[in-house]
Amino acid sequence: MSATTEALIDAVTHEVLAALAARGVGDCSDPSCQGACAAHCSDKVRGVVSTGADRISYSGDGADVPRDLARYIDHTLLRPDATAGDIDRLCEEARTFGFAAVCVNPTWVRRCAQNLRGSNVRVASVVGFPFGAGTTEVKAMEARRAIRDGAREIDMVTNVGALKSGDYDLVRRDIEKVADACREAGALSKVIIEAALLTDEEKVVASHLAKLAKADFVKTSTGFGPGGATVHDVLLMRETVGPRLGVKASGGIRSAEDVREMIAAGATRIGASASVQIVTGGEPGDGRY
């Protein structure tokens, strides 16, 4: 890692963590909140999280949180035992409820693209999944193949081991090659940082590297790691990447309340396997992908 890159990362990390720590937790002055600050007052939410809260509760009518939650959700099925019938059902549900995308393993991309032809539902696929430990060249090739098969969004797993080793140049190049492959074809790139394996400082570094590499989204989790999305992580990632990049919260999101919390914290996309239960109010499953 170059001295310039290291100095930049240190400066950004310090700025982001300081900004979150400085958020106040006093009484909210916004009269529109009426107890529903998760929907109305992001500054207060950030303040609560900065004091150590891992989750927040949502109440009220949520005027500033979209009622049509389906368009924020990537309907996800990444289990290794998923069958062709499961994939067909996933696509039919995505059509019925109007989810943003289906997210599947690469082997199912072509089938999903055929099932969803003529709909507004996009096909997303994963690269370097679930560990992120593959080589950069293979990840870029995997992304290009998925795009040729019909994927329009790629969720790649960053090289977590390289990040924790401080090899930030490798991590940035890894993301950059996949982001370049996506951009060539007009596809979106999302970078999974697997936040549950990282310190807050490492989450900031990973998010900033994704921004430097010109990715379109940062994403919290694979759904297969030791933990899923938290409000704290979404806030930290949003603070790092600013307003222009997307933030995808994924892993362990099982209810409409969970979705509203994540959107209030700054998420612009949600990854969930309990998508139908979320939008219908049904009994959620275990939330595993």
Contacts in CASP RR format, 6 or more apart in sequence:
PFRMAT RR
TARGET T0000
AUTHOR 0000-0000-0000
METHOD contacts of the structure
MODEL  1
MSATTEALIDAVTHEVLAALAARGVGDCSDPSCQGACAAHCSDKVRGVVS
TGADRISYSGDGADVPRDLARYIDHTLLRPDATAGDIDRLCEEARTFGFA
AVCVNPTWVRRCAQNLRGSNVRVASVVGFPFGAGTTEVKAMEARRAIRDG
AREIDMVTNVGALKSGDYDLVRRDIEKVADACREAGALSKVIIEAALLTD
EEKVVASHLAKLAKADFVKTSTGFGPGGATVHDVLLMRETVGPRLGVKAS
GGIRSAEDVREMIAAGATRIGASASVQIVTGGEPGDGRY
1 166 0 8 1.000
1 167 0 8 1.000
1 168 0 8 1.000
1 169 0 8 1.000
2 169 0 8 1.000
5 168 0 8 1.000
5 169 0 8 1.000
5 172 0 8 1.000
6 168 0 8 1.000
9 168 0 8 1.000
9 205 0 8 1.000
9 208 0 8 1.000
9 209 0 8 1.000
12 204 0 8 1.000
12 205 0 8 1.000
12 208 0 8 1.000
12 240 0 8 1.000
13 201 0 8 1.000
13 204 0 8 1.000
13 205 0 8 1.000
13 208 0 8 1.000
16 204 0 8 1.000
16 236 0 8 1.000
16 239 0 8 1.000
16 240 0 8 1.000
17 200 0 8 1.000
17 201 0 8 1.000
17 204 0 8 1.000
19 239 0 8 1.000
20 46 0 8 1.000
20 47 0 8 1.000
20 49 0 8 1.000
20 50 0 8 1.000
20 235 0 8 1.000
20 236 0 8 1.000
20 239 0 8 1.000
21 50 0 8 1.000
22 50 0 8 1.000
23 43 0 8 1.000
23 46 0 8 1.000
23 47 0 8 1.000
23 49 0 8 1.000
23 50 0 8 1.000
24 43 0 8 1.000
24 44 0 8 1.000
24 47 0 8 1.000
24 50 0 8 1.000
25 44 0 8 1.000
25 47 0 8 1.000
25 48 0 8 1.000
25 50 0 8 1.000
25 51 0 8 1.000
26 44 0 8 1.000
28 35 0 8 1.000
28 37 0 8 1.000
28 41 0 8 1.000
28 44 0 8 1.000
30 37 0 8 1.000
30 40 0 8 1.000
30 41 0 8 1.000
30 44 0 8 1.000
32 40 0 8 1.000
32 63 0 8 1.000
33 40 0 8 1.000
33 41 0 8 1.000
33 44 0 8 1.000
34 60 0 8 1.000
35 59 0 8 1.000
35 60 0 8 1.000
36 58 0 8 1.000
36 59 0 8 1.000
36 60 0 8 1.000
36 61 0 8 1.000
36 62 0 8 1.000
36 63 0 8 1.000
37 44 0 8 1.000
37 45 0 8 1.000
38 45 0 8 1.000
38 56 0 8 1.000
38 57 0 8 1.000
38 58 0 8 1.000
38 59 0 8 1.000
38 62 0 8 1.000
38 65 0 8 1.000
38 260 0 8 1.000
38 261 0 8 1.000
38 264 0 8 1.000
39 58 0 8 1.000
39 60 0 8 1.000
39 61 0 8 1.000
39 62 0 8 1.000
39 63 0 8 1.000
39 64 0 8 1.000
39 65 0 8 1.000
39 260 0 8 1.000
39 264 0 8 1.000
40 62 0 8 1.000
40 63 0 8 1.000
40 64 0 8 1.000
42 264 0 8 1.000
42 265 0 8 1.000
42 266 0 8 1.000
45 56 0 8 1.000
45 231 0 8 1.000
45 235 0 8 1.000
45 264 0 8 1.000
45 265 0 8 1.000
46 235 0 8 1.000
46 239 0 8 1.000
46 265 0 8 1.000
48 56 0 8 1.000
49 56 0 8 1.000
49 231 0 8 1.000
49 232 0 8 1.000
49 235 0 8 1.000
49 265 0 8 1.000
52 232 0 8 1.000
53 231 0 8 1.000
53 232 0 8 1.000
54 230 0 8 1.000
54 231 0 8 1.000
54 232 0 8 1.000
55 230 0 8 1.000
55 231 0 8 1.000
55 261 0 8 1.000
56 231 0 8 1.000
56 261 0 8 1.000
56 264 0 8 1.000
56 265 0 8 1.000
57 257 0 8 1.000
57 261 0 8 1.000
58 65 0 8 1.000
58 257 0 8 1.000
58 260 0 8 1.000
58 261 0 8 1.000
58 264 0 8 1.000
62 260 0 8 1.000
64 264 0 8 1.000
65 260 0 8 1.000
65 263 0 8 1.000
65 264 0 8 1.000
66 72 0 8 1.000
66 263 0 8 1.000
69 256 0 8 1.000
69 259 0 8 1.000
69 260 0 8 1.000
69 263 0 8 1.000
69 270 0 8 1.000
69 278 0 8 1.000
69 279 0 8 1.000
70 97 0 8 1.000
70 98 0 8 1.000
70 99 0 8 1.000
70 100 0 8 1.000
70 275 0 8 1.000
70 279 0 8 1.000
71 98 0 8 1.000
71 99 0 8 1.000
71 100 0 8 1.000
72 100 0 8 1.000
72 259 0 8 1.000
72 263 0 8 1.000
72 267 0 8 1.000
72 268 0 8 1.000
72 269 0 8 1.000
72 270 0 8 1.000
73 99 0 8 1.000
73 100 0 8 1.000
73 259 0 8 1.000
73 269 0 8 1.000
73 270 0 8 1.000
73 271 0 8 1.000
73 272 0 8 1.000
73 275 0 8 1.000
73 278 0 8 1.000
73 279 0 8 1.000
74 99 0 8 1.000
74 100 0 8 1.000
74 101 0 8 1.000
74 102 0 8 1.000
74 103 0 8 1.000
74 124 0 8 1.000
74 153 0 8 1.000
74 248 0 8 1.000
74 250 0 8 1.000
74 269 0 8 1.000
74 270 0 8 1.000
74 271 0 8 1.000
74 272 0 8 1.000
75 90 0 8 1.000
75 93 0 8 1.000
75 94 0 8 1.000
75 97 0 8 1.000
75 99 0 8 1.000
75 101 0 8 1.000
75 102 0 8 1.000
75 103 0 8 1.000
75 272 0 8 1.000
75 273 0 8 1.000
75 275 0 8 1.000
75 276 0 8 1.000
76 102 0 8 1.000
76 103 0 8 1.000
76 104 0 8 1.000
76 250 0 8 1.000
76 271 0 8 1.000
76 272 0 8 1.000
76 273 0 8 1.000
76 275 0 8 1.000
76 289 0 8 1.000
77 86 0 8 1.000
77 87 0 8 1.000
77 90 0 8 1.000
77 102 0 8 1.000
77 103 0 8 1.000
77 104 0 8 1.000
77 273 0 8 1.000
77 289 0 8 1.000
78 103 0 8 1.000
78 104 0 8 1.000
78 105 0 8 1.000
78 126 0 8 1.000
78 129 0 8 1.000
78 130 0 8 1.000
78 222 0 8 1.000
78 223 0 8 1.000
78 224 0 8 1.000
78 273 0 8 1.000
78 289 0 8 1.000
79 288 0 8 1.000
79 289 0 8 1.000
80 105 0 8 1.000
82 104 0 8 1.000
82 105 0 8 1.000
82 108 0 8 1.000
84 111 0 8 1.000
87 104 0 8 1.000
87 108 0 8 1.000
87 111 0 8 1.000
87 112 0 8 1.000
87 115 0 8 1.000
88 111 0 8 1.000
88 115 0 8 1.000
90 102 0 8 1.000
90 104 0 8 1.000
90 112 0 8 1.000
91 102 0 8 1.000
91 112 0 8 1.000
91 115 0 8 1.000
91 116 0 8 1.000
91 121 0 8 1.000
92 115 0 8 1.000
93 99 0 8 1.000
93 275 0 8 1.000
93 276 0 8 1.000
94 101 0 8 1.000
94 102 0 8 1.000
94 116 0 8 1.000
94 119 0 8 1.000
94 121 0 8 1.000
95 116 0 8 1.000
95 119 0 8 1.000
95 121 0 8 1.000
97 275 0 8 1.000
97 276 0 8 1.000
97 279 0 8 1.000
98 120 0 8 1.000
98 121 0 8 1.000
99 121 0 8 1.000
99 275 0 8 1.000
100 121 0 8 1.000
100 122 0 8 1.000
100 269 0 8 1.000
101 121 0 8 1.000
101 122 0 8 1.000
101 123 0 8 1.000
101 124 0 8 1.000
101 152 0 8 1.000
101 153 0 8 1.000
102 112 0 8 1.000
102 116 0 8 1.000
102 121 0 8 1.000
102 122 0 8 1.000
102 123 0 8 1.000
102 124 0 8 1.000
103 124 0 8 1.000
103 125 0 8 1.000
103 126 0 8 1.000
103 153 0 8 1.000
103 155 0 8 1.000
103 271 0 8 1.000
104 112 0 8 1.000
104 123 0 8 1.000
104 124 0 8 1.000
104 125 0 8 1.000
104 126 0 8 1.000
105 125 0 8 1.000
105 126 0 8 1.000
105 129 0 8 1.000
106 125 0 8 1.000
106 126 0 8 1.000
106 127 0 8 1.000
106 142 0 8 1.000
106 145 0 8 1.000
106 146 0 8 1.000
106 149 0 8 1.000
106 151 0 8 1.000
108 125 0 8 1.000
109 123 0 8 1.000
109 125 0 8 1.000
109 146 0 8 1.000
109 149 0 8 1.000
109 150 0 8 1.000
109 151 0 8 1.000
110 149 0 8 1.000
110 150 0 8 1.000
112 123 0 8 1.000
112 150 0 8 1.000
113 123 0 8 1.000
113 149 0 8 1.000
113 150 0 8 1.000
113 151 0 8 1.000
116 122 0 8 1.000
116 123 0 8 1.000
122 152 0 8 1.000
122 153 0 8 1.000
123 150 0 8 1.000
123 151 0 8 1.000
123 152 0 8 1.000
123 153 0 8 1.000
124 151 0 8 1.000
124 152 0 8 1.000
124 153 0 8 1.000
124 154 0 8 1.000
124 155 0 8 1.000
124 190 0 8 1.000
125 146 0 8 1.000
125 149 0 8 1.000
125 151 0 8 1.000
125 153 0 8 1.000
125 154 0 8 1.000
125 155 0 8 1.000
126 154 0 8 1.000
126 155 0 8 1.000
126 156 0 8 1.000
126 157 0 8 1.000
126 222 0 8 1.000
127 139 0 8 1.000
127 142 0 8 1.000
127 143 0 8 1.000
127 146 0 8 1.000
127 154 0 8 1.000
127 155 0 8 1.000
127 156 0 8 1.000
127 157 0 8 1.000
127 178 0 8 1.000
128 134 0 8 1.000
128 138 0 8 1.000
128 139 0 8 1.000
128 142 0 8 1.000
128 156 0 8 1.000
128 157 0 8 1.000
129 155 0 8 1.000
129 156 0 8 1.000
129 157 0 8 1.000
129 192 0 8 1.000
129 222 0 8 1.000
130 157 0 8 1.000
130 222 0 8 1.000
130 223 0 8 1.000
130 224 0 8 1.000
130 225 0 8 1.000
131 157 0 8 1.000
131 160 0 8 1.000
132 139 0 8 1.000
132 156 0 8 1.000
132 157 0 8 1.000
132 158 0 8 1.000
132 159 0 8 1.000
132 160 0 8 1.000
133 159 0 8 1.000
133 160 0 8 1.000
133 161 0 8 1.000
134 159 0 8 1.000
136 170 0 8 1.000
136 173 0 8 1.000
136 174 0 8 1.000
136 177 0 8 1.000
137 177 0 8 1.000
139 156 0 8 1.000
139 174 0 8 1.000
139 177 0 8 1.000
139 178 0 8 1.000
140 177 0 8 1.000
140 178 0 8 1.000
140 180 0 8 1.000
140 181 0 8 1.000
143 154 0 8 1.000
143 156 0 8 1.000
143 178 0 8 1.000
143 181 0 8 1.000
143 182 0 8 1.000
143 187 0 8 1.000
143 189 0 8 1.000
144 181 0 8 1.000
144 185 0 8 1.000
146 154 0 8 1.000
147 154 0 8 1.000
147 181 0 8 1.000
147 182 0 8 1.000
147 185 0 8 1.000
147 187 0 8 1.000
151 187 0 8 1.000
152 186 0 8 1.000
152 187 0 8 1.000
152 188 0 8 1.000
153 187 0 8 1.000
153 188 0 8 1.000
153 189 0 8 1.000
153 190 0 8 1.000
154 178 0 8 1.000
154 181 0 8 1.000
154 182 0 8 1.000
154 187 0 8 1.000
154 188 0 8 1.000
154 189 0 8 1.000
154 190 0 8 1.000
155 190 0 8 1.000
155 192 0 8 1.000
155 219 0 8 1.000
155 248 0 8 1.000
156 175 0 8 1.000
156 178 0 8 1.000
156 189 0 8 1.000
156 190 0 8 1.000
156 191 0 8 1.000
156 192 0 8 1.000
157 192 0 8 1.000
157 194 0 8 1.000
157 222 0 8 1.000
158 171 0 8 1.000
158 174 0 8 1.000
158 175 0 8 1.000
158 191 0 8 1.000
158 192 0 8 1.000
158 193 0 8 1.000
158 194 0 8 1.000
158 206 0 8 1.000
158 209 0 8 1.000
158 210 0 8 1.000
159 170 0 8 1.000
159 171 0 8 1.000
159 174 0 8 1.000
160 193 0 8 1.000
160 194 0 8 1.000
160 197 0 8 1.000
160 198 0 8 1.000
162 170 0 8 1.000
162 171 0 8 1.000
162 174 0 8 1.000
163 171 0 8 1.000
163 193 0 8 1.000
163 198 0 8 1.000
163 202 0 8 1.000
163 205 0 8 1.000
163 206 0 8 1.000
163 209 0 8 1.000
164 197 0 8 1.000
164 198 0 8 1.000
164 202 0 8 1.000
168 205 0 8 1.000
168 209 0 8 1.000
171 206 0 8 1.000
171 209 0 8 1.000
172 209 0 8 1.000
172 212 0 8 1.000
172 213 0 8 1.000
173 213 0 8 1.000
175 189 0 8 1.000
175 191 0 8 1.000
175 209 0 8 1.000
175 210 0 8 1.000
175 213 0 8 1.000
175 215 0 8 1.000
176 213 0 8 1.000
176 214 0 8 1.000
178 189 0 8 1.000
178 215 0 8 1.000
179 189 0 8 1.000
179 191 0 8 1.000
179 213 0 8 1.000
179 214 0 8 1.000
179 215 0 8 1.000
179 216 0 8 1.000
182 188 0 8 1.000
182 189 0 8 1.000
182 216 0 8 1.000
183 189 0 8 1.000
183 214 0 8 1.000
188 216 0 8 1.000
188 217 0 8 1.000
189 215 0 8 1.000
189 216 0 8 1.000
189 217 0 8 1.000
190 215 0 8 1.000
190 216 0 8 1.000
190 217 0 8 1.000
190 218 0 8 1.000
190 219 0 8 1.000
190 248 0 8 1.000
190 269 0 8 1.000
191 206 0 8 1.000
191 210 0 8 1.000
191 213 0 8 1.000
191 215 0 8 1.000
191 217 0 8 1.000
191 218 0 8 1.000
191 219 0 8 1.000
192 219 0 8 1.000
192 220 0 8 1.000
192 221 0 8 1.000
192 222 0 8 1.000
192 250 0 8 1.000
193 203 0 8 1.000
193 206 0 8 1.000
193 207 0 8 1.000
193 210 0 8 1.000
193 218 0 8 1.000
193 219 0 8 1.000
193 220 0 8 1.000
193 237 0 8 1.000
194 221 0 8 1.000
194 222 0 8 1.000
194 225 0 8 1.000
195 203 0 8 1.000
195 220 0 8 1.000
195 221 0 8 1.000
195 228 0 8 1.000
195 229 0 8 1.000
195 230 0 8 1.000
195 233 0 8 1.000
195 237 0 8 1.000
196 221 0 8 1.000
196 225 0 8 1.000
196 226 0 8 1.000
196 227 0 8 1.000
196 228 0 8 1.000
197 225 0 8 1.000
197 226 0 8 1.000
198 206 0 8 1.000
200 236 0 8 1.000
203 233 0 8 1.000
203 236 0 8 1.000
203 237 0 8 1.000
203 240 0 8 1.000
204 236 0 8 1.000
204 240 0 8 1.000
206 218 0 8 1.000
207 218 0 8 1.000
207 236 0 8 1.000
207 237 0 8 1.000
207 240 0 8 1.000
207 241 0 8 1.000
208 240 0 8 1.000
208 241 0 8 1.000
210 218 0 8 1.000
210 241 0 8 1.000
210 245 0 8 1.000
211 218 0 8 1.000
211 240 0 8 1.000
211 241 0 8 1.000
211 242 0 8 1.000
211 245 0 8 1.000
215 245 0 8 1.000
216 245 0 8 1.000
216 246 0 8 1.000
217 245 0 8 1.000
217 246 0 8 1.000
217 247 0 8 1.000
217 248 0 8 1.000
217 268 0 8 1.000
217 269 0 8 1.000
218 237 0 8 1.000
218 240 0 8 1.000
218 241 0 8 1.000
218 245 0 8 1.000
218 246 0 8 1.000
218 247 0 8 1.000
218 248 0 8 1.000
219 247 0 8 1.000
219 248 0 8 1.000
219 249 0 8 1.000
219 250 0 8 1.000
219 269 0 8 1.000
220 228 0 8 1.000
220 229 0 8 1.000
220 230 0 8 1.000
220 233 0 8 1.000
220 234 0 8 1.000
220 237 0 8 1.000
220 248 0 8 1.000
220 249 0 8 1.000
220 250 0 8 1.000
220 251 0 8 1.000
221 227 0 8 1.000
221 228 0 8 1.000
221 229 0 8 1.000
221 250 0 8 1.000
221 251 0 8 1.000
222 250 0 8 1.000
222 251 0 8 1.000
222 289 0 8 1.000
223 250 0 8 1.000
223 251 0 8 1.000
223 252 0 8 1.000
223 288 0 8 1.000
223 289 0 8 1.000
224 289 0 8 1.000
227 251 0 8 1.000
227 252 0 8 1.000
228 250 0 8 1.000
228 251 0 8 1.000
228 252 0 8 1.000
229 249 0 8 1.000
229 250 0 8 1.000
229 251 0 8 1.000
229 252 0 8 1.000
229 253 0 8 1.000
229 262 0 8 1.000
229 267 0 8 1.000
231 261 0 8 1.000
231 262 0 8 1.000
231 265 0 8 1.000
233 249 0 8 1.000
234 247 0 8 1.000
234 249 0 8 1.000
234 262 0 8 1.000
234 265 0 8 1.000
234 266 0 8 1.000
234 267 0 8 1.000
235 265 0 8 1.000
235 266 0 8 1.000
237 247 0 8 1.000
238 247 0 8 1.000
238 265 0 8 1.000
238 266 0 8 1.000
238 267 0 8 1.000
241 247 0 8 1.000
246 268 0 8 1.000
246 269 0 8 1.000
247 266 0 8 1.000
247 267 0 8 1.000
247 268 0 8 1.000
247 269 0 8 1.000
248 267 0 8 1.000
248 268 0 8 1.000
248 269 0 8 1.000
248 270 0 8 1.000
248 271 0 8 1.000
249 262 0 8 1.000
249 265 0 8 1.000
249 267 0 8 1.000
249 269 0 8 1.000
249 270 0 8 1.000
249 271 0 8 1.000
250 270 0 8 1.000
250 271 0 8 1.000
250 272 0 8 1.000
251 271 0 8 1.000
251 272 0 8 1.000
251 287 0 8 1.000
251 289 0 8 1.000
252 258 0 8 1.000
252 272 0 8 1.000
252 287 0 8 1.000
253 259 0 8 1.000
253 262 0 8 1.000
253 270 0 8 1.000
253 271 0 8 1.000
253 272 0 8 1.000
253 274 0 8 1.000
253 278 0 8 1.000
253 287 0 8 1.000
254 272 0 8 1.000
254 274 0 8 1.000
254 277 0 8 1.000
254 278 0 8 1.000
254 284 0 8 1.000
254 285 0 8 1.000
254 287 0 8 1.000
255 274 0 8 1.000
255 277 0 8 1.000
255 278 0 8 1.000
255 281 0 8 1.000
255 284 0 8 1.000
256 278 0 8 1.000
256 279 0 8 1.000
256 281 0 8 1.000
258 278 0 8 1.000
259 270 0 8 1.000
259 272 0 8 1.000
259 278 0 8 1.000
262 270 0 8 1.000
263 270 0 8 1.000
272 278 0 8 1.000
272 287 0 8 1.000
273 287 0 8 1.000
273 288 0 8 1.000
273 289 0 8 1.000
274 284 0 8 1.000
274 285 0 8 1.000
274 287 0 8 1.000
276 282 0 8 1.000
277 283 0 8 1.000
277 284 0 8 1.000
277 285 0 8 1.000
278 284 0 8 1.000
END
